[in-house]
Each structure stands twice: as structure tokens, then as C-alpha cells.
């Protein structure tokens, strides 16, 4: 799938807004570079998805 630079910028900014809205900065990284939290696994899963998308863009 091809995205223009402007589309990539918009997607990246939307991901940042989602990250901030959910307050995911509290999550820590494990030894494999994955976000983890045994009390809130859904937050860790979302953070890992956002991180993978950021790496793509």
C-alpha cells in the first residue's frame, strides 16, 4: 500500500493523538522491546500496535 508523505504525516499525527489520549507513556518495555503491563494488557497491546505502525511510517 502506498501513502504520500502528507498521508503518512496525518496517520503519524493521528497515532500520536491516540497514544496521548490513552496515556500510554506509563508503559515499560520488556527485554524484547515490546510494551508490557500485566495489569492492563489491552493498553500494552495497543501500544505495541501503534509502535509497529509508527515504524512502518
PDBQT receptor file of N, H, CA, C and O in Angstrom, charges set to zero:
ATOM      1  N   UNK A   1       0.847  -1.170   0.000  1.00  0.00    +0.000 N 
ATOM      2  CA  UNK A   1       0.000   0.000   0.000  1.00  0.00    +0.000 C 
ATOM      3  C   UNK A   1       0.895   1.236   0.000  1.00  0.00    +0.000 C 
ATOM      4  O   UNK A   1       1.850   1.321   0.771  1.00  0.00    +0.000 OA
ATOM      5  N   UNK A   2       0.582   2.177  -0.857  1.00  0.00    +0.000 N 
ATOM      6  H   UNK A   2      -0.194   2.108  -1.484  1.00  0.00    +0.000 HD
ATOM      7  CA  UNK A   2       1.388   3.386  -0.974  1.00  0.00    +0.000 C 
ATOM      8  C   UNK A   2       0.671   4.560  -0.316  1.00  0.00    +0.000 C 
ATOM      9  O   UNK A   2      -0.529   4.755  -0.506  1.00  0.00    +0.000 OA
ATOM     10  N   UNK A   3       1.418   5.335   0.457  1.00  0.00    +0.000 N 
ATOM     11  H   UNK A   3       2.393   5.176   0.611  1.00  0.00    +0.000 HD
ATOM     12  CA  UNK A   3       0.907   6.556   1.068  1.00  0.00    +0.000 C 
ATOM     13  C   UNK A   3       1.821   7.710   0.682  1.00  0.00    +0.000 C 
ATOM     14  O   UNK A   3       3.044   7.568   0.665  1.00  0.00    +0.000 OA
ATOM     15  N   UNK A   4       1.221   8.846   0.374  1.00  0.00    +0.000 N 
ATOM     16  H   UNK A   4       0.228   8.961   0.388  1.00  0.00    +0.000 HD
ATOM     17  CA  UNK A   4       2.019  10.033   0.098  1.00  0.00    +0.000 C 
ATOM     18  C   UNK A   4       2.622  10.529   1.410  1.00  0.00    +0.000 C 
ATOM     19  O   UNK A   4       2.225  10.089   2.489  1.00  0.00    +0.000 OA
ATOM     20  N   UNK A   5       3.569  11.431   1.311  1.00  0.00    +0.000 N 
ATOM     21  H   UNK A   5       3.892  11.788   0.434  1.00  0.00    +0.000 HD
ATOM     22  CA  UNK A   5       4.202  11.975   2.520  1.00  0.00    +0.000 C 
ATOM     23  C   UNK A   5       3.176  12.685   3.408  1.00  0.00    +0.000 C 
ATOM     24  O   UNK A   5       3.245  12.591   4.633  1.00  0.00    +0.000 OA
ATOM     25  N   UNK A   6       2.231  13.390   2.794  1.00  0.00    +0.000 N 
ATOM     26  H   UNK A   6       2.175  13.466   1.799  1.00  0.00    +0.000 HD
ATOM     27  CA  UNK A   6       1.192  14.070   3.575  1.00  0.00    +0.000 C 
ATOM     28  C   UNK A   6       0.298  13.061   4.289  1.00  0.00    +0.000 C 
ATOM     29  O   UNK A   6      -0.075  13.270   5.443  1.00  0.00    +0.000 OA
ATOM     30  N   UNK A   7      -0.043  11.981   3.616  1.00  0.00    +0.000 N 
ATOM     31  H   UNK A   7       0.261  11.811   2.678  1.00  0.00    +0.000 HD
ATOM     32  CA  UNK A   7      -0.869  10.934   4.236  1.00  0.00    +0.000 C 
ATOM     33  C   UNK A   7      -0.119  10.284   5.398  1.00  0.00    +0.000 C 
ATOM     34  O   UNK A   7      -0.702  10.024   6.451  1.00  0.00    +0.000 OA
ATOM     35  N   UNK A   8       1.158  10.027   5.207  1.00  0.00    +0.000 N 
ATOM     36  H   UNK A   8       1.632  10.238   4.352  1.00  0.00    +0.000 HD
ATOM     37  CA  UNK A   8       1.971   9.455   6.279  1.00  0.00    +0.000 C 
ATOM     38  C   UNK A   8       2.015  10.383   7.492  1.00  0.00    +0.000 C 
ATOM     39  O   UNK A   8       1.939   9.931   8.634  1.00  0.00    +0.000 OA
ATOM     40  N   UNK A   9       2.138  11.678   7.232  1.00  0.00    +0.000 N 
ATOM     41  H   UNK A   9       2.199  12.045   6.304  1.00  0.00    +0.000 HD
ATOM     42  CA  UNK A   9       2.177  12.655   8.309  1.00  0.00    +0.000 C 
ATOM     43  C   UNK A   9       0.867  12.670   9.087  1.00  0.00    +0.000 C 
ATOM     44  O   UNK A   9       0.879  12.704  10.317  1.00  0.00    +0.000 OA
ATOM     45  N   UNK A  10      -0.251  12.644   8.387  1.00  0.00    +0.000 N 
ATOM     46  H   UNK A  10      -0.260  12.617   7.387  1.00  0.00    +0.000 HD
ATOM     47  CA  UNK A  10      -1.557  12.651   9.041  1.00  0.00    +0.000 C 
ATOM     48  C   UNK A  10      -1.747  11.386   9.874  1.00  0.00    +0.000 C 
ATOM     49  O   UNK A  10      -2.234  11.454  11.003  1.00  0.00    +0.000 OA
ATOM     50  N   UNK A  11      -1.372  10.253   9.332  1.00  0.00    +0.000 N 
ATOM     51  H   UNK A  11      -0.976  10.198   8.415  1.00  0.00    +0.000 HD
ATOM     52  CA  UNK A  11      -1.509   8.991  10.064  1.00  0.00    +0.000 C 
ATOM     53  C   UNK A  11      -0.622   9.001  11.304  1.00  0.00    +0.000 C 
ATOM     54  O   UNK A  11      -1.053   8.589  12.381  1.00  0.00    +0.000 OA
ATOM     55  N   UNK A  12       0.604   9.466  11.156  1.00  0.00    +0.000 N 
ATOM     56  H   UNK A  12       0.954   9.800  10.281  1.00  0.00    +0.000 HD
ATOM     57  CA  UNK A  12       1.522   9.531  12.291  1.00  0.00    +0.000 C 
ATOM     58  C   UNK A  12       0.988  10.453  13.388  1.00  0.00    +0.000 C 
ATOM     59  O   UNK A  12       1.069  10.126  14.572  1.00  0.00    +0.000 OA
ATOM     60  N   UNK A  13       0.446  11.599  12.993  1.00  0.00    +0.000 N 
ATOM     61  H   UNK A  13       0.380  11.865  12.031  1.00  0.00    +0.000 HD
ATOM     62  CA  UNK A  13      -0.120  12.528  13.975  1.00  0.00    +0.000 C 
ATOM     63  C   UNK A  13      -1.348  11.927  14.659  1.00  0.00    +0.000 C 
ATOM     64  O   UNK A  13      -1.550  12.125  15.857  1.00  0.00    +0.000 OA
ATOM     65  N   UNK A  14      -2.161  11.200  13.906  1.00  0.00    +0.000 N 
ATOM     66  H   UNK A  14      -1.997  11.039  12.933  1.00  0.00    +0.000 HD
ATOM     67  CA  UNK A  14      -3.330  10.545  14.496  1.00  0.00    +0.000 C 
ATOM     68  C   UNK A  14      -2.906   9.482  15.504  1.00  0.00    +0.000 C 
ATOM     69  O   UNK A  14      -3.532   9.333  16.553  1.00  0.00    +0.000 OA
ATOM     70  N   UNK A  15      -1.856   8.753  15.190  1.00  0.00    +0.000 N 
ATOM     71  H   UNK A  15      -1.347   8.874  14.338  1.00  0.00    +0.000 HD
ATOM     72  CA  UNK A  15      -1.339   7.756  16.130  1.00  0.00    +0.000 C 
ATOM     73  C   UNK A  15      -0.822   8.426  17.406  1.00  0.00    +0.000 C 
ATOM     74  O   UNK A  15      -1.036   7.926  18.510  1.00  0.00    +0.000 OA
ATOM     75  N   UNK A  16      -0.144   9.559  17.241  1.00  0.00    +0.000 N 
ATOM     76  H   UNK A  16       0.030   9.965  16.344  1.00  0.00    +0.000 HD
ATOM     77  CA  UNK A  16       0.353  10.292  18.402  1.00  0.00    +0.000 C 
ATOM     78  C   UNK A  16      -0.801  10.775  19.270  1.00  0.00    +0.000 C 
ATOM     79  O   UNK A  16      -0.725  10.699  20.497  1.00  0.00    +0.000 OA
ATOM     80  N   UNK A  17      -1.860  11.267  18.655  1.00  0.00    +0.000 N 
ATOM     81  H   UNK A  17      -1.922  11.329  17.659  1.00  0.00    +0.000 HD
ATOM     82  CA  UNK A  17      -3.032  11.714  19.412  1.00  0.00    +0.000 C 
ATOM     83  C   UNK A  17      -3.673  10.555  20.174  1.00  0.00    +0.000 C 
ATOM     84  O   UNK A  17      -4.066  10.718  21.329  1.00  0.00    +0.000 OA
ATOM     85  N   UNK A  18      -3.780   9.395  19.543  1.00  0.00    +0.000 N 
ATOM     86  H   UNK A  18      -3.460   9.262  18.605  1.00  0.00    +0.000 HD
ATOM     87  CA  UNK A  18      -4.329   8.219  20.210  1.00  0.00    +0.000 C 
ATOM     88  C   UNK A  18      -3.449   7.812  21.386  1.00  0.00    +0.000 C 
ATOM     89  O   UNK A  18      -3.950   7.504  22.468  1.00  0.00    +0.000 OA
ATOM     90  N   UNK A  19      -2.139   7.813  21.170  1.00  0.00    +0.000 N 
ATOM     91  H   UNK A  19      -1.732   8.064  20.292  1.00  0.00    +0.000 HD
ATOM     92  CA  UNK A  19      -1.186   7.481  22.235  1.00  0.00    +0.000 C 
ATOM     93  C   UNK A  19      -1.388   8.417  23.432  1.00  0.00    +0.000 C 
ATOM     94  O   UNK A  19      -1.474   7.975  24.578  1.00  0.00    +0.000 OA
ATOM     95  N   UNK A  20      -1.461   9.716  23.137  1.00  0.00    +0.000 N 
ATOM     96  H   UNK A  20      -1.392  10.075  22.206  1.00  0.00    +0.000 HD
ATOM     97  CA  UNK A  20      -1.618  10.712  24.198  1.00  0.00    +0.000 C 
ATOM     98  C   UNK A  20      -2.972  10.594  24.883  1.00  0.00    +0.000 C 
ATOM     99  O   UNK A  20      -3.063  10.699  26.106  1.00  0.00    +0.000 OA
ATOM    100  N   UNK A  21      -4.028  10.376  24.096  1.00  0.00    +0.000 N 
ATOM    101  H   UNK A  21      -3.954  10.291  23.102  1.00  0.00    +0.000 HD
ATOM    102  CA  UNK A  21      -5.375  10.265  24.657  1.00  0.00    +0.000 C 
ATOM    103  C   UNK A  21      -5.478   9.089  25.618  1.00  0.00    +0.000 C 
ATOM    104  O   UNK A  21      -6.136   9.181  26.654  1.00  0.00    +0.000 OA
ATOM    105  N   UNK A  22      -4.835   8.002  25.276  1.00  0.00    +0.000 N 
ATOM    106  H   UNK A  22      -4.300   7.927  24.435  1.00  0.00    +0.000 HD
ATOM    107  CA  UNK A  22      -4.871   6.803  26.124  1.00  0.00    +0.000 C 
ATOM    108  C   UNK A  22      -3.839   6.844  27.246  1.00  0.00    +0.000 C 
ATOM    109  O   UNK A  22      -3.851   5.990  28.132  1.00  0.00    +0.000 OA
ATOM    110  N   UNK A  23      -2.946   7.831  27.212  1.00  0.00    +0.000 N 
ATOM    111  H   UNK A  23      -2.936   8.524  26.492  1.00  0.00    +0.000 HD
ATOM    112  CA  UNK A  23      -1.943   7.965  28.264  1.00  0.00    +0.000 C 
ATOM    113  C   UNK A  23      -1.011   6.773  28.363  1.00  0.00    +0.000 C 
ATOM    114  O   UNK A  23      -0.784   6.250  29.454  1.00  0.00    +0.000 OA
ATOM    115  N   UNK A  24      -0.479   6.345  27.253  1.00  0.00    +0.000 N 
ATOM    116  H   UNK A  24      -0.664   6.769  26.367  1.00  0.00    +0.000 HD
ATOM    117  CA  UNK A  24       0.325   5.125  27.210  1.00  0.00    +0.000 C 
ATOM    118  C   UNK A  24       1.785   5.324  27.610  1.00  0.00    +0.000 C 
ATOM    119  O   UNK A  24       2.567   4.374  27.579  1.00  0.00    +0.000 OA
ATOM    120  N   UNK A  25       2.159   6.535  27.983  1.00  0.00    +0.000 N 
ATOM    121  H   UNK A  25       1.523   7.307  28.008  1.00  0.00    +0.000 HD
ATOM    122  CA  UNK A  25       3.549   6.796  28.371  1.00  0.00    +0.000 C 
ATOM    123  C   UNK A  25       3.988   6.030  29.611  1.00  0.00    +0.000 C 
ATOM    124  O   UNK A  25       5.186   5.869  29.846  1.00  0.00    +0.000 OA
ATOM    125  N   UNK A  26       3.044   5.561  30.399  1.00  0.00    +0.000 N 
ATOM    126  H   UNK A  26       2.071   5.692  30.208  1.00  0.00    +0.000 HD
ATOM    127  CA  UNK A  26       3.395   4.858  31.637  1.00  0.00    +0.000 C 
ATOM    128  C   UNK A  26       3.933   3.449  31.389  1.00  0.00    +0.000 C 
ATOM    129  O   UNK A  26       4.552   2.861  32.275  1.00  0.00    +0.000 OA
ATOM    130  N   UNK A  27       3.705   2.910  30.207  1.00  0.00    +0.000 N 
ATOM    131  H   UNK A  27       3.202   3.388  29.487  1.00  0.00    +0.000 HD
ATOM    132  CA  UNK A  27       4.108   1.531  29.923  1.00  0.00    +0.000 C 
ATOM    133  C   UNK A  27       5.625   1.398  29.824  1.00  0.00    +0.000 C 
ATOM    134  O   UNK A  27       6.317   2.309  29.371  1.00  0.00    +0.000 OA
ATOM    135  N   UNK A  28       6.115   0.258  30.252  1.00  0.00    +0.000 N 
ATOM    136  H   UNK A  28       5.552  -0.482  30.620  1.00  0.00    +0.000 HD
ATOM    137  CA  UNK A  28       7.548  -0.009  30.151  1.00  0.00    +0.000 C 
ATOM    138  C   UNK A  28       7.797  -1.024  29.040  1.00  0.00    +0.000 C 
ATOM    139  O   UNK A  28       6.896  -1.745  28.613  1.00  0.00    +0.000 OA
ATOM    140  N   UNK A  29       9.039  -1.056  28.590  1.00  0.00    +0.000 N 
ATOM    141  H   UNK A  29       9.772  -0.470  28.937  1.00  0.00    +0.000 HD
ATOM    142  CA  UNK A  29       9.448  -2.005  27.556  1.00  0.00    +0.000 C 
ATOM    143  C   UNK A  29      10.093  -3.223  28.187  1.00  0.00    +0.000 C 
ATOM    144  O   UNK A  29      10.836  -3.103  29.161  1.00  0.00    +0.000 OA
ATOM    145  N   UNK A  30       9.811  -4.400  27.634  1.00  0.00    +0.000 N 
ATOM    146  H   UNK A  30       9.207  -4.497  26.842  1.00  0.00    +0.000 HD
ATOM    147  CA  UNK A  30      10.475  -5.599  28.114  1.00  0.00    +0.000 C 
ATOM    148  C   UNK A  30      11.817  -5.758  27.394  1.00  0.00    +0.000 C 
ATOM    149  O   UNK A  30      12.220  -4.880  26.632  1.00  0.00    +0.000 OA
ATOM    150  N   UNK A  31      12.496  -6.855  27.630  1.00  0.00    +0.000 N 
ATOM    151  H   UNK A  31      12.168  -7.569  28.249  1.00  0.00    +0.000 HD
ATOM    152  CA  UNK A  31      13.818  -7.091  27.034  1.00  0.00    +0.000 C 
ATOM    153  C   UNK A  31      13.773  -7.216  25.509  1.00  0.00    +0.000 C 
ATOM    154  O   UNK A  31      14.792  -7.049  24.837  1.00  0.00    +0.000 OA
ATOM    155  N   UNK A  32      12.599  -7.506  24.972  1.00  0.00    +0.000 N 
ATOM    156  H   UNK A  32      11.771  -7.641  25.518  1.00  0.00    +0.000 HD
ATOM    157  CA  UNK A  32      12.438  -7.660  23.523  1.00  0.00    +0.000 C 
ATOM    158  C   UNK A  32      11.969  -6.381  22.845  1.00  0.00    +0.000 C 
ATOM    159  O   UNK A  32      11.698  -6.374  21.645  1.00  0.00    +0.000 OA
ATOM    160  N   UNK A  33      11.873  -5.295  23.614  1.00  0.00    +0.000 N 
ATOM    161  H   UNK A  33      12.094  -5.300  24.589  1.00  0.00    +0.000 HD
ATOM    162  CA  UNK A  33      11.438  -4.025  23.047  1.00  0.00    +0.000 C 
ATOM    163  C   UNK A  33       9.941  -3.913  22.852  1.00  0.00    +0.000 C 
ATOM    164  O   UNK A  33       9.472  -3.086  22.070  1.00  0.00    +0.000 OA
ATOM    165  N   UNK A  34       9.183  -4.747  23.565  1.00  0.00    +0.000 N 
ATOM    166  H   UNK A  34       9.565  -5.419  24.200  1.00  0.00    +0.000 HD
ATOM    167  CA  UNK A  34       7.723  -4.723  23.499  1.00  0.00    +0.000 C 
ATOM    168  C   UNK A  34       7.175  -4.081  24.764  1.00  0.00    +0.000 C 
ATOM    169  O   UNK A  34       7.718  -4.261  25.854  1.00  0.00    +0.000 OA
ATOM    170  N   UNK A  35       6.091  -3.330  24.603  1.00  0.00    +0.000 N 
ATOM    171  H   UNK A  35       5.650  -3.184  23.717  1.00  0.00    +0.000 HD
ATOM    172  CA  UNK A  35       5.432  -2.742  25.767  1.00  0.00    +0.000 C 
ATOM    173  C   UNK A  35       4.700  -3.838  26.516  1.00  0.00    +0.000 C 
ATOM    174  O   UNK A  35       4.125  -4.745  25.912  1.00  0.00    +0.000 OA
ATOM    175  N   UNK A  36       4.728  -3.745  27.847  1.00  0.00    +0.000 N 
ATOM    176  H   UNK A  36       5.195  -3.009  28.337  1.00  0.00    +0.000 HD
ATOM    177  CA  UNK A  36       4.087  -4.778  28.650  1.00  0.00    +0.000 C 
ATOM    178  C   UNK A  36       3.492  -4.171  29.914  1.00  0.00    +0.000 C 
ATOM    179  O   UNK A  36       4.013  -3.208  30.475  1.00  0.00    +0.000 OA
ATOM    180  N   UNK A  37       2.392  -4.762  30.337  1.00  0.00    +0.000 N 
ATOM    181  H   UNK A  37       1.969  -5.545  29.880  1.00  0.00    +0.000 HD
ATOM    182  CA  UNK A  37       1.760  -4.407  31.604  1.00  0.00    +0.000 C 
ATOM    183  C   UNK A  37       0.771  -5.508  31.927  1.00  0.00    +0.000 C 
ATOM    184  O   UNK A  37      -0.258  -5.637  31.264  1.00  0.00    +0.000 OA
ATOM    185  N   UNK A  38       1.077  -6.302  32.941  1.00  0.00    +0.000 N 
ATOM    186  H   UNK A  38       1.913  -6.197  33.480  1.00  0.00    +0.000 HD
ATOM    187  CA  UNK A  38       0.217  -7.433  33.275  1.00  0.00    +0.000 C 
ATOM    188  C   UNK A  38      -1.134  -6.995  33.832  1.00  0.00    +0.000 C 
ATOM    189  O   UNK A  38      -2.108  -7.745  33.755  1.00  0.00    +0.000 OA
ATOM    190  N   UNK A  39      -1.202  -5.787  34.393  1.00  0.00    +0.000 N 
ATOM    191  H   UNK A  39      -0.411  -5.178  34.456  1.00  0.00    +0.000 HD
ATOM    192  CA  UNK A  39      -2.474  -5.291  34.916  1.00  0.00    +0.000 C 
ATOM    193  C   UNK A  39      -3.376  -4.739  33.816  1.00  0.00    +0.000 C 
ATOM    194  O   UNK A  39      -4.600  -4.796  33.935  1.00  0.00    +0.000 OA
ATOM    195  N   UNK A  40      -2.790  -4.210  32.756  1.00  0.00    +0.000 N 
ATOM    196  H   UNK A  40      -1.796  -4.163  32.659  1.00  0.00    +0.000 HD
ATOM    197  CA  UNK A  40      -3.545  -3.613  31.652  1.00  0.00    +0.000 C 
ATOM    198  C   UNK A  40      -3.008  -4.128  30.314  1.00  0.00    +0.000 C 
ATOM    199  O   UNK A  40      -2.404  -3.369  29.555  1.00  0.00    +0.000 OA
ATOM    200  N   UNK A  41      -3.223  -5.403  30.025  1.00  0.00    +0.000 N 
ATOM    201  H   UNK A  41      -3.713  -6.019  30.641  1.00  0.00    +0.000 HD
ATOM    202  CA  UNK A  41      -2.665  -5.972  28.786  1.00  0.00    +0.000 C 
ATOM    203  C   UNK A  41      -3.225  -5.332  27.519  1.00  0.00    +0.000 C 
ATOM    204  O   UNK A  41      -2.539  -5.293  26.498  1.00  0.00    +0.000 OA
ATOM    205  N   UNK A  42      -4.454  -4.832  27.566  1.00  0.00    +0.000 N 
ATOM    206  H   UNK A  42      -5.012  -4.863  28.396  1.00  0.00    +0.000 HD
ATOM    207  CA  UNK A  42      -5.025  -4.182  26.381  1.00  0.00    +0.000 C 
ATOM    208  C   UNK A  42      -4.259  -2.903  26.040  1.00  0.00    +0.000 C 
ATOM    209  O   UNK A  42      -4.064  -2.586  24.867  1.00  0.00    +0.000 OA
ATOM    210  N   UNK A  43      -3.826  -2.173  27.068  1.00  0.00    +0.000 N 
ATOM    211  H   UNK A  43      -3.985  -2.431  28.021  1.00  0.00    +0.000 HD
ATOM    212  CA  UNK A  43      -3.017  -0.968  26.829  1.00  0.00    +0.000 C 
ATOM    213  C   UNK A  43      -1.684  -1.341  26.199  1.00  0.00    +0.000 C 
ATOM    214  O   UNK A  43      -1.226  -0.683  25.265  1.00  0.00    +0.000 OA
ATOM    215  N   UNK A  44      -1.066  -2.394  26.710  1.00  0.00    +0.000 N 
ATOM    216  H   UNK A  44      -1.438  -2.928  27.469  1.00  0.00    +0.000 HD
ATOM    217  CA  UNK A  44       0.218  -2.826  26.158  1.00  0.00    +0.000 C 
ATOM    218  C   UNK A  44       0.050  -3.284  24.713  1.00  0.00    +0.000 C 
ATOM    219  O   UNK A  44       0.890  -2.986  23.864  1.00  0.00    +0.000 OA
ATOM    220  N   UNK A  45      -1.021  -3.999  24.436  1.00  0.00    +0.000 N 
ATOM    221  H   UNK A  45      -1.703  -4.241  25.126  1.00  0.00    +0.000 HD
ATOM    222  CA  UNK A  45      -1.287  -4.458  23.072  1.00  0.00    +0.000 C 
ATOM    223  C   UNK A  45      -1.472  -3.272  22.135  1.00  0.00    +0.000 C 
ATOM    224  O   UNK A  45      -0.903  -3.249  21.043  1.00  0.00    +0.000 OA
ATOM    225  N   UNK A  46      -2.265  -2.285  22.553  1.00  0.00    +0.000 N 
ATOM    226  H   UNK A  46      -2.727  -2.304  23.440  1.00  0.00    +0.000 HD
ATOM    227  CA  UNK A  46      -2.476  -1.088  21.740  1.00  0.00    +0.000 C 
ATOM    228  C   UNK A  46      -1.162  -0.344  21.518  1.00  0.00    +0.000 C 
ATOM    229  O   UNK A  46      -0.886   0.103  20.405  1.00  0.00    +0.000 OA
ATOM    230  N   UNK A  47      -0.359  -0.210  22.553  1.00  0.00    +0.000 N 
ATOM    231  H   UNK A  47      -0.583  -0.573  23.458  1.00  0.00    +0.000 HD
ATOM    232  CA  UNK A  47       0.930   0.474  22.431  1.00  0.00    +0.000 C 
ATOM    233  C   UNK A  47       1.837  -0.241  21.434  1.00  0.00    +0.000 C 
ATOM    234  O   UNK A  47       2.531   0.409  20.652  1.00  0.00    +0.000 OA
ATOM    235  N   UNK A  48       1.837  -1.558  21.457  1.00  0.00    +0.000 N 
ATOM    236  H   UNK A  48       1.273  -2.085  22.093  1.00  0.00    +0.000 HD
ATOM    237  CA  UNK A  48       2.662  -2.319  20.517  1.00  0.00    +0.000 C 
ATOM    238  C   UNK A  48       2.162  -2.157  19.082  1.00  0.00    +0.000 C 
ATOM    239  O   UNK A  48       2.962  -2.084  18.150  1.00  0.00    +0.000 OA
ATOM    240  N   UNK A  49       0.849  -2.101  18.904  1.00  0.00    +0.000 N 
ATOM    241  H   UNK A  49       0.199  -2.160  19.661  1.00  0.00    +0.000 HD
ATOM    242  CA  UNK A  49       0.290  -1.887  17.568  1.00  0.00    +0.000 C 
ATOM    243  C   UNK A  49       0.672  -0.505  17.058  1.00  0.00    +0.000 C 
ATOM    244  O   UNK A  49       1.126  -0.364  15.923  1.00  0.00    +0.000 OA
ATOM    245  N   UNK A  50       0.492   0.509  17.887  1.00  0.00    +0.000 N 
ATOM    246  H   UNK A  50       0.123   0.394  18.810  1.00  0.00    +0.000 HD
ATOM    247  CA  UNK A  50       0.847   1.875  17.498  1.00  0.00    +0.000 C 
ATOM    248  C   UNK A  50       2.331   1.954  17.162  1.00  0.00    +0.000 C 
ATOM    249  O   UNK A  50       2.713   2.572  16.168  1.00  0.00    +0.000 OA
ATOM    250  N   UNK A  51       3.157   1.338  17.977  1.00  0.00    +0.000 N 
ATOM    251  H   UNK A  51       2.847   0.837  18.784  1.00  0.00    +0.000 HD
ATOM    252  CA  UNK A  51       4.600   1.360  17.743  1.00  0.00    +0.000 C 
ATOM    253  C   UNK A  51       4.956   0.699  16.407  1.00  0.00    +0.000 C 
ATOM    254  O   UNK A  51       5.791   1.218  15.667  1.00  0.00    +0.000 OA
ATOM    255  N   UNK A  52       4.330  -0.441  16.094  1.00  0.00    +0.000 N 
ATOM    256  H   UNK A  52       3.652  -0.863  16.695  1.00  0.00    +0.000 HD
ATOM    257  CA  UNK A  52       4.584  -1.102  14.808  1.00  0.00    +0.000 C 
ATOM    258  C   UNK A  52       4.162  -0.201  13.648  1.00  0.00    +0.000 C 
ATOM    259  O   UNK A  52       4.862  -0.117  12.639  1.00  0.00    +0.000 OA
ATOM    260  N   UNK A  53       3.013   0.475  13.791  1.00  0.00    +0.000 N 
ATOM    261  H   UNK A  53       2.444   0.407  14.610  1.00  0.00    +0.000 HD
ATOM    262  CA  UNK A  53       2.563   1.372  12.734  1.00  0.00    +0.000 C 
ATOM    263  C   UNK A  53       3.508   2.558  12.570  1.00  0.00    +0.000 C 
ATOM    264  O   UNK A  53       3.807   2.964  11.447  1.00  0.00    +0.000 OA
ATOM    265  N   UNK A  54       3.981   3.116  13.690  1.00  0.00    +0.000 N 
ATOM    266  H   UNK A  54       3.738   2.786  14.602  1.00  0.00    +0.000 HD
ATOM    267  CA  UNK A  54       4.958   4.215  13.613  1.00  0.00    +0.000 C 
ATOM    268  C   UNK A  54       6.204   3.773  12.865  1.00  0.00    +0.000 C 
ATOM    269  O   UNK A  54       6.743   4.513  12.043  1.00  0.00    +0.000 OA
ATOM    270  N   UNK A  55       6.654   2.564  13.156  1.00  0.00    +0.000 N 
ATOM    271  H   UNK A  55       6.216   1.963  13.824  1.00  0.00    +0.000 HD
ATOM    272  CA  UNK A  55       7.846   2.054  12.479  1.00  0.00    +0.000 C 
ATOM    273  C   UNK A  55       7.599   1.894  10.975  1.00  0.00    +0.000 C 
ATOM    274  O   UNK A  55       8.516   2.053  10.170  1.00  0.00    +0.000 OA
ATOM    275  N   UNK A  56       6.373   1.583  10.610  1.00  0.00    +0.000 N 
ATOM    276  H   UNK A  56       5.628   1.454  11.264  1.00  0.00    +0.000 HD
ATOM    277  CA  UNK A  56       6.019   1.443   9.203  1.00  0.00    +0.000 C 
ATOM    278  C   UNK A  56       6.037   2.795   8.495  1.00  0.00    +0.000 C 
ATOM    279  O   UNK A  56       6.457   2.902   7.343  1.00  0.00    +0.000 OA
ATOM    280  N   UNK A  57       5.574   3.822   9.202  1.00  0.00    +0.000 N 
ATOM    281  H   UNK A  57       5.233   3.735  10.137  1.00  0.00    +0.000 HD
ATOM    282  CA  UNK A  57       5.507   5.142   8.598  1.00  0.00    +0.000 C 
ATOM    283  C   UNK A  57       6.751   5.940   8.905  1.00  0.00    +0.000 C 
ATOM    284  O   UNK A  57       6.871   7.087   8.474  1.00  0.00    +0.000 OA
TER     285      UNK A  57
